[in-house]
Amino acid sequence: MINVTKTFLPPQEEYNDILKRAWDKQWLTNRGELVLELEQKLKQYLTISNIIITNNGTIPLQIALKLLGKGGEIITTPFSYVASTAAIVWENCTPVFVDIHPDYLTIDETKIEAAITNKTTAILATHVFGNPCNVEVIEAIAKKYHLKVIYDAAHSFGVNYKGISLFDYGDISTCSFHATKVFHTGEGGAMFTNDEALYHQLFYSHNFGHNGPLDFYGLGINGKISELQAAMGLAVLPYMEMILGERKIVIDFYNANLDFSKLKAIKIRKNTDWNYSYYPIIFENEAQLLSVEKVLNEHQIMPRRYFYPSLNTINYAKGQTMPISESIASRILCLPLFVGLGEKDLRSIIDIININLC
Ligand SMILES: *Cc1c(COP(=O)(O)O)cnc(C)c1O
């Protein structure tokens, strides 16, 4: 079976060598040496000044919304993984959807101002598929209306925009290190901010609010990652260059061989060093997608409908209709993309798609 993704696993001896350090120290949690080392190495790799690694990519969204959303209306994108909207509702904030740009698939910044009310506290936008939102315009709007900006950058590991890490944009930016993401720790994630006071709040929030063993800065939750997961990150990180290189080869092959007279690819924003995180194709209509998907499935090829449905239509978040997002969500399919996906398999995927487009 060929799945949409296949987790990259480093050689097991290398993982064991790193794990041995946790055994030797008999220390598995509470920001041990492996977590601290992974934070240092990620700062260097990403050229960023700070990072807090967390136990997944959802908790950082919840912490960010708790600190900056303050129970208000959050302007957000309907085209993302469900965690973006679920975190808003989970934190007792109200999602207010703004439709997406038809080519970039990120929130349409030209429609944000019309959605702002006196209850709006923040904008939560997703750099979907690692494609940057229009961060400059969003920042200007946020300044004008005194709003906070949170980026769900779950897909953006290693993406640079205008020469700096995409994680450097927004008041808080979050990432996921889930096993299906480009860089992973099995389960894991991270949060980023360049504001020192906010960094302090994020830090204590992810550790029960602790200020030493007996004192507390404020409210907190458990967002910590274990040494076992950090060991996986340390074992995967040296392979990032290879991982990104192999993914690029797969994407170049799709780009060169799929029949784009009937399909559309997404457009990556200018000045982006992208991370080849997903390969979405957009069909002319849902019926065409479903018929191609059916034939692929019959050949044990399992693409995924990232992202369906449009989040404004889910039962706990019912929002206004979002024509572009709903249309794209019904027609978009992410094709298999992972290290080790060879030319023979790629050819059969491409042939099935091209032959069944009608
Ligand atoms: C994966 C993902 C998340 C959630 O990350 P987890 O690590 O699975 O909790 C949030 N937002 C988006 C856009 C994602 O793709």
The ligand as an ORCA input file, in Angstrom:
! r2SCAN-3c Opt
* xyz 0 1
  C      -0.856     18.640     12.382
  C      -1.539     19.931     12.546
  C      -1.852     20.475     13.811
  C      -1.800     19.653     15.060
  O      -0.567     19.185     15.389
  P      -0.466     17.897     16.342
  O       1.014     17.788     16.566
  O      -1.026     16.735     15.597
  O      -1.206     18.204     17.596
  C      -2.362     21.763     13.891
  N      -2.581     22.492     12.781
  C      -2.313     22.020     11.548
  C      -2.557     22.899     10.373
  C      -1.815     20.719     11.386
  O      -1.614     20.214     10.173
*
